Amino acid sequence: MRRALAVLALAFALGLALTARAQEGIEVRSISALNGFPDGITFSLDVAVDSAIDDVRLVYEIAPDGVRTTAEPACTGDAVVSCRFQLAGSGRALLIPGAEVTYTWSVTAAGATLATDAQTVVYEDDRFDWRTVSDGNITLWHYGDEAEARAVLAAARDSLDRVSALLQTTIDFPVKVRYYESAEEMRQAIISDNAEGVVTLGEVFYSDTAMVSADSAPQDIARHEIAHIVVRQALSGPFDVPDWLNEGLAVYAQSQPLEGQRQAIEDAIRTGQVLSVRTLSSASAGALGDRVFLYYGQSWSLVNFLIETYGEQKFADLFRAFDGGATTNEALEQVYGFNQDGLENAWRASVGLPPRQAPTPGAGGAGEPTQPAIGNGDAASQDGDGGGSGALIAIIAVLTALLVSALVATGVLVARRYR
């Protein structure tokens, strides 16, 4: 079932067929890019020179979201110089399986510079014998039961179509789904740096790739992650939406909220211990294990309220306002006629809660519930507008059905990240 590392190493070292032209006094002898999952890709260059090398650089770009980056390799030797650079995997260099890295080498000696032609290497998780199934522009990589993989693919397709229609945007690029048989097997392939007692069931880091594990509700995890990809596409510029809107829509894209999410918001409404919209504007508010379920349950409830009360067209208009650079208050006022405080009180009225008391300026979270299990207001609730948090990480906690009885206090999460 597992391929030998040497097979992929050979495939990734096809750079030995050199494309660089010899420059006077500089001759490239070999180029290679060696996959070494989970520790990244090692780039190698052997070059013969007539004089001392002035400079060697590796220039690379990780598709689809990376920028052109220059790295300084470690080099040894005189007449023949060997240079190595490791683009490390996991959270250290933001590589995930399927990442395409385009690279060139630049060598300068005695005032002359030689640049190799661009080559591309794909970073791969070589522990498994991957197979693919596709539906339109979505391809799912898996190594387990094909019927199960196709069911997850169908869920991804459904989410892509429904959320694209809702936001009135088009996904015209290939979308990738990596489907792992367990969160533990997926752990080395993702970017998340989990807190103690937290298990990641899915993640989007690159804007075209969803990582999904089979542990619990994999079809809904796929729907959730694909929704994040659509949201990113709907925001064509550098602007973003508040995290409650992004995460709430991702939960809305599921067939239903997961049990932990629904139970948490129902309990919070019953006890009056809900979070403020300003707190929900940053994913850091949901990073604590004692309120992750509430964070995503309440975010879903807000999105469901907007769509069910005011309709899908206004919801699409809201994203257009954000895409145009509006802050949270500006976007809500343009589309619905109220700011985020008005949204909060309209939602509270819809679930039978009284209006929230306005926080006292400088009170540092006044108006937030004080019950420790819910958590007090934090820095995320102090940003005033809440539209500029720009958080890179959003965490959704879900209870794994198989672990409910034994690990009620354990967070199980899906992460959404963008560079």
C-alpha positions in Angstrom: 0.0 0.0 0.0 2.9 2.3 0.7 5.2 3.5 -2.0 8.9 3.5 -1.3 10.3 6.9 -0.9 12.9 6.2 -3.6 10.1 6.1 -6.2 9.0 9.7 -5.5 12.6 10.8 -5.0 13.4 9.6 -8.5 10.3 11.4 -9.9 11.2 14.6 -8.1 14.8 14.5 -9.2 14.0 14.6 -12.9 15.6 18.0 -12.8 18.8 16.1 -13.6 17.9 16.7 -17.2 19.4 20.2 -17.1 17.8 23.1 -18.8 20.3 25.7 -17.8 22.7 27.1 -20.4 26.4 27.2 -19.5 27.6 30.7 -18.8 31.3 31.5 -19.2 33.1 30.1 -16.2 29.9 28.5 -14.8 28.7 25.0 -15.6 25.7 23.4 -13.9 26.4 19.8 -13.3 23.2 18.6 -11.6 19.9 19.9 -10.2 17.5 17.9 -8.1 14.5 18.4 -5.8 14.0 15.6 -3.3 10.7 15.0 -1.6 11.1 14.1 2.1 7.7 14.1 3.6 7.0 15.3 6.3 10.1 17.4 6.4 9.7 19.2 3.2 11.7 19.3 -0.1 15.5 19.4 -0.4 16.8 21.4 -3.4 20.3 20.6 -4.6 22.6 22.2 -7.1 26.1 21.1 -8.2 27.9 23.7 -10.2 31.5 23.8 -11.6 33.1 27.3 -11.6 36.4 28.7 -12.8 36.6 31.2 -10.0 35.1 31.8 -6.6 31.3 32.0 -6.5 30.0 35.5 -5.6 26.4 34.5 -4.9 24.0 31.5 -5.2 20.3 31.8 -4.7 17.3 29.5 -5.0 14.2 31.4 -6.2 10.9 29.6 -5.6 7.1 30.1 -5.5 4.5 27.9 -4.0 1.2 27.8 -6.0 -1.4 29.0 -5.9 -1.0 31.6 -3.1 2.7 32.0 -2.6 4.9 34.9 -3.6 8.2 34.8 -5.3 10.8 34.0 -2.5 14.6 34.0 -2.5 16.5 31.6 -0.3 20.2 31.4 0.4 21.4 27.7 0.3 24.3 26.2 2.2 27.2 25.6 -0.2 30.5 23.6 0.1 33.4 23.0 -2.3 35.7 25.0 -4.6 36.0 24.0 -8.2 32.7 22.1 -7.9 30.3 23.7 -5.5 27.4 21.7 -4.0 24.5 23.8 -2.6 21.5 22.5 -0.6 18.4 24.2 0.7 15.6 22.5 2.6 12.1 23.9 2.2 10.7 22.4 5.3 7.3 20.9 5.6 4.4 21.2 8.0 3.9 24.5 9.8 7.5 25.6 9.4 7.3 26.4 5.7 3.6 26.1 4.9 3.8 23.1 2.6 0.9 20.6 2.3 0.6 17.5 0.1 -0.1 18.5 -3.5 1.8 21.8 -3.2 3.4 22.8 -6.5 6.7 24.6 -6.1 8.2 26.3 -9.1 11.9 27.1 -8.7 15.1 28.3 -10.4 18.7 28.6 -9.4 20.8 31.7 -9.9 24.6 31.5 -9.7 27.0 34.5 -10.0 30.8 34.2 -10.3 33.4 36.7 -11.6 30.6 39.1 -12.6 28.7 36.6 -14.7 25.3 35.2 -13.7 23.7 32.0 -14.8 20.0 31.4 -14.2 18.5 27.9 -14.7 15.1 27.5 -16.4 12.1 27.2 -14.2 11.1 23.7 -13.0 8.2 22.5 -10.9 8.2 19.9 -8.1 5.1 18.6 -6.2 5.4 18.0 -2.5 3.7 14.7 -1.7 2.7 12.6 1.2 4.3 9.3 0.1 3.1 7.2 3.0 0.1 6.1 1.0 -0.9 4.7 -2.4 -3.1 7.6 -3.5 -5.9 7.2 -6.0 -8.2 9.9 -7.4 -11.9 10.3 -8.2 -13.2 13.5 -9.9 -16.4 15.3 -10.5 -16.0 18.3 -12.8 -13.3 20.6 -11.5 -13.0 18.8 -8.1 -10.5 16.0 -7.7 -10.3 14.0 -4.5 -7.2 12.0 -3.5 -7.8 9.0 -1.3 -6.2 5.7 -0.3 -9.2 3.9 1.3 -12.7 2.7 0.3 -13.6 4.2 -3.1 -17.4 4.3 -2.4 -16.7 6.3 0.8 -14.4 8.6 -1.2 -17.0 9.2 -3.8 -19.6 10.1 -1.2 -17.2 12.7 0.2 -16.6 13.9 -3.3 -20.3 14.3 -3.9 -20.6 16.3 -0.7 -17.8 18.6 -1.8 -19.5 19.0 -5.2 -22.8 19.9 -3.6 -21.2 22.5 -1.3 -19.2 24.1 -4.2 -22.3 24.4 -6.3 -24.7 25.6 -3.5 -22.3 28.1 -1.9 -21.1 29.5 -5.3 -24.8 30.0 -6.2 -25.5 31.7 -2.9 -22.6 34.1 -3.2 -23.1 34.5 -6.9 -19.5 33.7 -7.7 -17.8 31.1 -10.0 -15.1 28.6 -9.1 -13.4 28.0 -12.5 -10.1 26.6 -11.2 -9.3 23.0 -10.1 -10.3 22.3 -6.5 -8.3 19.6 -4.6 -9.5 17.5 -1.7 -7.1 15.3 0.3 -9.1 12.6 2.1 -7.3 10.8 5.0 -8.6 7.7 6.8 -8.0 9.3 10.2 -7.1 12.6 11.8 -4.0 11.0 13.2 -2.8 10.1 9.7 -3.6 13.6 8.5 -1.8 15.3 11.3 1.6 15.4 9.7 0.2 16.8 6.5 -1.6 19.9 7.8 -0.5 23.3 9.1 -2.6 23.4 12.3 -0.6 23.5 15.5 -3.2 21.9 17.8 -3.6 22.8 21.4 -3.6 20.0 23.9 -6.7 17.9 23.7 -7.7 19.2 20.2 -8.0 17.0 17.1 -8.2 18.5 13.6 -10.7 16.9 11.3 -10.2 19.3 8.3 -8.4 22.3 7.1 -8.1 24.8 4.3 -4.8 26.6 4.0 -4.2 26.9 0.3 -7.1 28.6 -1.5 -7.6 25.6 -3.8 -7.1 22.6 -1.4 -9.3 21.1 1.4 -7.9 18.5 3.8 -10.5 16.2 5.3 -10.3 13.2 7.7 -12.7 10.3 8.0 -13.0 10.3 11.8 -16.5 11.9 12.1 -19.0 13.3 9.6 -16.5 13.5 6.8 -19.1 14.6 4.2 -20.1 17.6 6.3 -16.4 18.3 7.0 -15.9 18.4 3.2 -18.9 20.7 2.8 -17.5 23.0 5.5 -14.0 23.2 4.0 -15.2 23.7 0.4 -17.4 26.6 1.6 -14.2 28.4 2.8 -12.7 28.0 -0.7 -15.8 29.6 -2.2 -15.7 32.5 0.3 -12.1 33.2 -0.6 -13.0 33.3 -4.3 -15.9 35.7 -3.6 -13.4 38.2 -2.2 -11.3 39.0 -5.2 -9.2 41.7 -3.5 -7.2 41.9 -0.3 -10.3 42.3 1.9 -11.9 39.7 4.2 -15.1 39.1 6.1 -15.4 38.9 9.8 -14.7 35.3 11.0 -18.3 34.7 12.3 -19.5 35.2 8.7 -16.9 32.9 7.2 -17.3 30.2 9.8 -21.0 30.6 10.1 -21.5 30.1 6.3 -19.2 27.1 6.4 -21.5 25.5 9.1 -24.5 26.6 7.1 -23.1 24.7 4.1 -23.1 21.5 6.1 -26.2 19.3 5.9 -26.8 20.4 9.4 -24.8 21.8 12.3 -22.9 19.2 14.1 -24.4 18.0 17.4 -21.9 19.8 19.6 -22.5 23.1 17.7 -26.3 23.0 17.9 -26.3 22.0 21.5 -23.9 24.7 22.5 -26.0 27.5 21.0 -29.3 26.1 22.3 -27.8 26.0 25.8 -26.4 29.5 25.5 -29.7 30.9 24.3 -31.5 29.2 27.1 -29.2 30.6 29.8 -28.6 33.9 28.1 -24.9 33.3 27.9 -24.3 34.0 24.2 -21.3 35.8 22.8 -21.4 39.3 21.3 -21.0 39.8 17.6 -17.9 41.9 18.2 -16.3 38.9 20.0 -17.4 36.6 17.2 -15.6 38.8 14.7 -12.3 37.1 15.4 -11.6 33.4 15.4 -9.4 33.7 18.4 -12.7 34.0 20.4 -13.3 30.4 19.5 -9.9 29.1 20.1 -10.6 28.2 23.8 -11.7 24.7 24.3 -14.5 25.7 26.6 -16.4 27.7 24.0 -15.4 26.4 20.5 -18.8 24.7 20.1 -20.6 27.9 21.0 -18.4 30.0 18.7 -19.4 28.0 15.6 -22.9 27.3 16.7 -23.6 31.0 17.2 -21.8 32.0 14.0 -24.1 29.5 12.1 -27.2 30.9 13.9 -26.3 34.5 12.8 -25.8 33.5 9.2 -29.0 31.4 9.2 -30.8 34.4 10.6 -29.6 36.8 7.9 -30.4 34.4 5.1 -33.8 33.2 6.4 -35.0 36.7 7.4 -33.7 38.9 4.6 -33.1 36.5 1.7 -30.2 35.2 -0.3 -29.9 38.2 -2.6 -29.1 40.5 0.3 -26.6 37.9 1.7 -24.8 38.0 -1.7 -24.9 41.8 -1.6 -23.2 41.7 1.8 -20.2 39.8 0.3 -20.1 42.3 -2.5 -19.9 45.1 0.0 -16.9 43.4 1.7 -15.3 42.7 -1.6 -15.5 46.5 -2.3 -13.5 47.2 0.9 -16.4 48.0 3.4 -15.8 47.4 7.1 -18.2 45.2 9.0 -20.4 48.1 10.1 -20.3 49.7 6.6 -21.3 46.5 4.9 -24.1 45.7 7.2 -25.5 49.2 7.0 -25.3 49.3 3.2 -27.2 46.0 2.9 -29.4 45.7 5.9 -29.6 49.2 7.4 -28.1 48.3 10.8 -24.5 47.9 12.1 -23.1 44.9 13.9 -24.7 46.0 17.2 -28.0 46.3 15.4 -27.5 42.8 13.9 -26.8 41.4 17.3 -30.0 42.8 18.8 -32.1 41.8 15.8 -30.8 38.3 16.1 -31.3 38.3 19.9 -34.9 39.3 19.5 -35.4 36.4 17.0 -34.3 33.9 19.6 -36.2 35.4 22.4 -33.3 37.3 24.2 -33.5 41.0 25.3 -31.2 43.5 23.7 -27.5 43.4 24.9 -26.5 46.2 27.2 -24.1 48.4 25.3 -20.5 48.0 26.7 -19.1 50.9 28.7 -16.1 52.5 26.8 -12.9 51.2 28.2 -14.6 48.6 30.3 -12.6 45.8 28.5 -15.4 43.4 27.6 -18.4 44.7 29.6 -21.6 43.1 28.4 -19.9 39.8 27.9 -21.1 36.8 30.0 -19.0 36.2 33.0 -19.6 32.5 33.4 -16.1 30.9 33.1 -17.4 28.1 30.8 -18.3 30.6 28.2 -15.4 33.0 28.6 -15.1 36.7 29.1 -14.6 39.2 26.3 -11.0 39.3 25.0 -8.9 41.5 22.7 -11.0 40.4 19.8 -14.0 42.2 21.3 -12.1 45.4 21.6 -11.4 46.2 18.0 -14.4 48.5 17.6 -15.6 47.6 14.2 -14.5 44.0 14.0 -14.1 44.1 10.2 -10.3 44.3 10.2 -9.3 41.3 12.2 -7.8 39.5 9.2 -7.3 36.4 11.2 -5.3 33.7 9.4 -6.7 30.9 11.5 -10.3 29.9 12.2 -11.1 26.8 14.3 -14.3 24.9 14.4 -14.7 22.3 17.1 -16.9 19.3 16.6 -17.7 16.2 18.8 -16.6 13.0 17.2 -19.5 10.6 17.5 -17.3 7.7 18.4 -15.7 9.7 21.3 -18.7 11.5 22.8 -19.0 9.3 25.9 -15.3 9.2 26.6 -14.0 12.6 25.5 -16.7 15.1 26.1 -14.1 17.7 27.1 -11.9 17.1 24.0 -12.1 19.6 21.2 -12.3 18.2 17.6 -11.8 20.8 15.0 -11.6 21.9 11.5 -9.2 24.7 10.6 -9.4 27.3 7.9 -6.3 29.3 7.0 -5.2 31.6 4.3 -1.9 33.2 3.6 
